[in-house]
Amino acid sequence: MTTETKPIKNLRRKGGAWYYDHGGNPRRYEPLGSDKAKALVRYHEIRNREPVKAGTVDAMVRDCIDYMERERKRAKPGSKMSRADGTIRMYELYRRYLGGVFGAMKPEHVTQGDVLTYLYDCPRMTFANEIGLLSMSYMYWMRTRGLVFNPCLGVKCDRDKSKRTRLITTGEIDAIVAKADERLAVAIELAYATGLRVGDLCRLRWQDLDGFETRKTGERLGYETTDGFDALLARARALQARVGSLYVLCDAAGRPFTRKVIAHRWHKARTLAGVPDVQFRDLRAAGATEKDRTEGHAAAQKFLGHRNAATTDRYLRGKRTTVVTPLTRKQG
């Protein structure tokens, strides 16, 4: 006697992968992956998240985020859709903020005045990014659902945007390194030396030192051999004397460092060093600022792997001095 397994509502299998069937016309399938156990975890996350009323601003924003989540999984590094995990998590947070104001409204009922009021009254310094997500959501539904107007377009706000200006000094870095364990100390020195984002730093393998693509911009970076850099890599190698690893930064078991591991150790070390207001990402800005000071703006841009010089400007800290040649007045 055979026992038939009862089908799970909205769970579908196509080919070798699992999908969540959202229904609708046209039908929308959200990919859950090929591993059934992981697919079921994701399935229950979708089922248990708060319900969204169809046709509302909240439904529109969630629809846009789901689309970006699907597209980023098959996007090439550096492409417009290759957003990082952290970016998607931020969008989910912004969606909750937007939902508290616009959530239950119909998209066509939101006016430019409503958007402007949000920009000025929002208590967070991420107000522009939040409206940016709202605008992307409108554009997505204009393309897929037939909306004809995006109230975010043309709305300008002269409110100052958030910009981090903290420059971590050499003395502060030394103080944190003195309180750090050797694995974190190497991570700190490597972050400053390479200017890599923490995500790229965690996935940096030994074979990548000659050239690898950064996850966010897709730029291909490689590192020249110098005495100081070789000494730093030797320290990293020494930590892998007992357990080898494919990754430059790893734990005692050879597993690659993660953002959470670095964040936990960094928080502890900076607190012991008495500089609790600095962030690990400040090392990237500090390295770029030093490059700009010693080798010029073009070198700093190359160091950060930016395609746009204006993007590099946002990382540079402190006041820059423009050196000019004084005039000598000719005597009449």
C-alpha positions, 0 to 999 in steps of 0.5 A: 500500500502506498501513501500519497504525500499531500501537496503543500499549498503554493509550493511548486517544483519545476525542473530541479528547483522549488518555487513559491507560487504567488498566483496572479495573472500573469502567474508569479513564481518566486525561486526557493532554490534546488535544496528542498530543506532550504526551500522549505525554510524560505517557503515558511518565511514567505508564508509567515511574513506579514500579509500585504494588501493587494494593490497598495503601495506596500504591495508595490514595494515588496513586488519590486524587492522580490524582483530585485532579489530574483534578478540579482541571483543571475546578474553578472558582477558589476551589473546594475542588478548585482546588489549585495545581500546587505542592500536587499536587507536595507531595502526590506527595512526601508519598505517597513518605513515607507509602509508606515506612511504610504503602506495602505494607500493606492499607488495612484493616490500618492502625490508629489506633495506627499513625497516632499513631505516625507523627505522633509519630515522623515526623522532618519538620514536615509530619507533620500534612499527610502524615496529612491526605493519608492521611485524604483517601485513605481517604475517597476509597476509602470513597466509591469502593471500599467501605472502611468505616473511616478510622483517621486520624479521631479521632487527635489529636497534641499535637506542635507544628506547623510555623509560619514566624515569620520577619519580614523587616524594611524594612532587609533588604528594602532590602538585597536590592533594592539587590543585585537587578536592576531587574526583580526589584526591581519584583517585590519591591516589587509583592509587598510592596505587593499581598500577592499569592502568587507564582503570582498575581503572575506571572500579573498582567496590566495589565488585572487591576489593576482586578480579578482572581480569585486562583487559590487562594481565588477572591477578586476583588481590585482596587487603588486608585490611589496615588502610590506604587503609580503610581510602582511601575507606572511602573517596570514600564512602563519595563521594557517600553519596547522589548518590550511585554507583557500582564503586569506582570512579564516578562522582556526578551522580554516573557514573563511571569515564572515562579516559577523565574525569581523564585526564581533571582534572589531567591536570588542577591540575598538571598545578596549582601545577606547575608540568606540565611534569608529567602524571597520569600513572607515579603514577603506576610507582612510586608505583611500584618503592616504592614497589621495594625499600621497599619489593623487585622486586618480590613484585613490580612484584606482585603489577603490576600484571606482569607475566614477571619480565622484564616487571616490570623492565620497570616501575621502576624508578631511580637508584637501589642500590645493597647492597654487603657485603665487604670482609675482607682480611685474614692476611698472 
